């Protein structure tokens, strides 16, 4: 059985389309069709079904994908591990990262790896912590960054840094990183929250239940950038990790200001996770090491940064829409 054909088949199923898969693996659609036909002849079963929206795997195709992914990962791990010291690192590494860590970790990571290992093929999927864990479990990525609450199961994890969970409000609010806000404050504010299921939303919901608050949020959204933009527009307050706010606030702060404050003593720990139940490519182990180094270089507390500097970094123009501040 041709390993390259197995790789083609995995890409076809991942894309759900022969044309899209052909673009990703740089071969013609006819070459992909021939590869699938050969696999079907060797296995004596039908692997794909054509639909109006593309192609989907049969039950035998699903089984083949699971086995093929393990074979391809083992093949790549062997190819990387037997290289002589000093040989340029090649191959593909697939990483799932929470979107909110784009500036804190993702961009520095890519910069360092591209400079040191230009022949390494890097694939990054931005998602939520829960989405990163799902992608890792399903074998769609080689490693993932996720929160401590997602680490249960067969994973090798390394802590990266602790992130304060913050209440985020419009520029007209009195929020300050120098003064924590009691968690009970959530029961008095109009909230703009991420839609469930979401780990941080679960934390907020538990707090509200403890406070016997059954009023739904004024707005529920699917992404952190949208939540920040709506908060900047004066529609309420949201709850996010500090690194997420600082990474995403640029777009929202283009026209408005945001302020934030620690929410009680709430915090979360970001971790890099590698699977225990399948081979891990050398490139993935290297990427995990670089992520840890980057996290250590940028202390989460940023103790040397002044309050004025933090506010200046979050502030664009002072033309934010004024709203009545429930915290005054």
N, C-alpha and C positions, 0 to 999 in steps of 0.2 A: 504494500500500500504506500503510495507516494505522500510523504509528509507535506509537500507543497500543496498537493490537492486538498489535504485536510485543512490547511490554512485558508485556502480559497473558500472551502465550504463554510468554515466558521465565519468568515467575513460576509458571505452571502446571507447567512442567517442573521447576523448582527445588523446588516443594512436592510434586509427584507426586500432587496432589489438587486438584480444582476448588474444593472447599469451603474448603480452607486458603488457596488462592490468592485466592479471593474476599475472605476476611477481610483479607489483606495489602494488596490494592489497593482495598478499600472499594467493591466493586461486587457485584452479584448473580451467582450461578452461571449464571443464564440469559444474562446479558450476556457472561460469559466464553465460554459455549458458542457464542453468536452470533459473537463475534470469531474464534474458532477456525474455525468453519464458513466465514466469509468469507475467511479466509486460505487455507483448503483449496480454495475455489472459485477464488481468484485464482491459486494455484500449481498447481491441477489435480492434487493428490495428497493422500493421507491423512497427517496429521501426528501424530495421537495414537492410541494403542490403549488400550482400557479393560481393566483386569485386576481381580481380586478385591481387590487392595490399593490400587487407584487408577488413575492413568493413566501411561503411559510413552510417550516419543516414538518414532516410527518412524525408520528410517534417514534419511528426508527431514526428519523433525522435528529430529533431531540436527543436521543440516546447517543448518537454519534457525536453531536456537538460537545456534550459533556466529556466524553472520552478524548475527543480530538483536542480540546483545550488543555487537558492535562498532558497529553503527548507533546503538544507544541511548547508548553511551558518547560517540560523536562528537557526537550531538545535544545531550547534556548539556554537553559541553565547549564547544560553540558558544554555547549559551544563557548559560553563565557567563562566557565570555571576552569577549563583546561588551557586557556590562553596563557602564554608565557608572561611573567612579570614584565611590565613596561609596554606590553602590546596595547594598542589603542582600543578602548572599550567601545564595542559596537552593540548592535541589537536594539530591541525595543523595550522601553519601560513605560508602563501605564500607571498613572497616579490619579486617585480621586481626592479632590481637595474641596473643603467648604469655601464657598464664594467669598465669604468675609475675610479670608486670610490671603486674599490676592496680593495686597501690598506688603503685608507683614512677612509672608513666607514664599508664596508662589513665584512672584517676580524675581526676588533675589535668588531663589533656587534655580530657576531657568538660566539666569545670567551666569551663575557660577558653573553650572554643568555645561552650558554651551561653550564656555571659554575653555574649560579643562578637557571636555570630551566631545568635540564637535561632531564625531561620527555616531554618537549615541542618539537614537531616535526616541524622542520624548512625546508621550501622549498624555494630556491632562484633561480630566473631566471635572468641571466645577459643579458642585451640587451641595446638598445639605450634609450634615454629619450622618444622619440616618441613611441618606442616599449613598454616601461613601461606603458605609458598612455593607449595604445591600450589594453594591457593585463588587466589593471585595469577596463577599460570600459566594456570589454567582460566578466568580472567576473572570469578570470583565476588566479588572485592574489587578496589578501586582502588589500594590500597597495603597494605603489610604490614611488620611489624617482625619481623626474623629474625636469626639468628646469621650471622657472617661465612662460616661453612662452607656456607651455603645461597645465597650470592650469585652463583654461577656462572650464566652465561646472559645474556640480553638484559634487564638491569636497570640502572637508575640508582640507586645506593645512596649514603647519607650515614651515616657512623659516628655513633652516639649516645654510647655509653660502654662502658668495659671492665668486666667483671664477674668477680670472683674465683670460681673453682670451689671449693666447700668440702666437707669431710667433716662430716656432721651426725650427732650422737649424742645420747643421752638426757642429762637433767640431771645424772645421777650421773657422767658422764664427766669427763675432765680437759681436754677440748677448749677452746681459747681462740683468738680471732682474733689475739691477739698472738704466737702460736707456730704456724708452719706445720707440717703433718704430712707426712712423706715419702710419696710415692705408693706405695712398697713396703708401707706399712702396710695397704693394701687387701687384700693377700694373707693377712692374719692375722685379719680381722674377719668376723663374720656380716653379710652385706650384704642390704639391702632396696633393690632396684633397679627402675627403670622398665623396662617390657617393651620389647623391640626390636620394630620399628625405632625408634631414638631416638638423636639425635646424642650426647647425654651418655652414654648406655649404650654406644655404640660406643667412646667414649674409655675408659671403665672396662674394657670387654672387651679393648681393646688393651693396657692396663696389665697386666691379669691374665695375658694370654698371654705378655707379656714376662717376667713373673715365674714362668711355667710353672705357674700355678695353674689347675686345671681343675675345681675345686669350684664347683658352681652356687650362685647366691645363695640364701639361706634363704627369701626371699620375692621374687616378681616381681609388680609392680602396674601399673595402667594410668594412675595419676595421681600428681602430686607431693603433693597434700594427703593422700592416703592413705598414701604413703610416710612423710611427716612424722608422721602420727598413730601409725603402727606403731613408728617409731623412738622417739617419746615414750613409748610403752607398754613400751619396753625390749626390742623384738624384734631390734634390730641397729642398723646404721649405714647411711646413704644418702649419695649424692653429688649435690649440686644447686648451681646458681649462688646466690651470696649474696642477690641481690635476690629470687629466688624464695622462699628460706627466710624472709626478713624480711616478704615480702608475705603468705605463707600461714601463718606460724607461729602466728598468733593463734588459729586454731581448734584446732590441736594443743596449744598452750600453755594452753588454757583449764583443763585439769586437770593437765598435766604440763609440765616444762621441757625445753627443747632447748638444746644447745650446739653450736657449730660452730667450725671452724678451716680456714684456707686449706689446700688440698690441693696440696702442692708449690708450683710456680710456675704451675699451670694457671689459665687465664683464657679468657674468650670475649668477643667484641665484638658488641654488639647494633647492628643497622643498620636504618634505614628504607629501604624499597625501593619504587620506582615502575617500571612497565613501560616499555620502550622501543618496543615494537611496536604500541602502540595509544594513542589520545588519553588524556590524563590530565586529569580535571576540575580546574577551578581550586580547588575545595574540597579535593581530595586534595593538591594542591601546598601549600595553606595548612596542612593538617593535618600534613604532613611538616615544615614549617617550625616549627610549634608544638612538635612532638615533639622536634626538635633543641634548641629553646630550653629546654624542660623538662629535658632530659638535661643541659644545660650548667649549669643552676641547682642541680643536686643531684650534686656530685662523687661518683664511685663509691667513692673511698677513704674519704670521710667522715672526713677526718683529724682534725677537731675533736671528734669524738665519743669519749668515754672508753671504756675497756674495761668499766668498771662500768656505764656507761650502756647499752652494747650488750647486756650480759648482762641488765640489768634489763628492757630492752625485749623480750627473748626469754623472760623468766621469768614464769610465773604463780605458782602455789603451789609450795612445795618438797616436795610430796607425791608426786613422781615415784617410780615403782617402782624400787627399787635393783637394779642389775645389776652383775655383776662387770665391771670396766673393763679391757679388754685393753690399753689404752694406758698404764696405770699402770706 
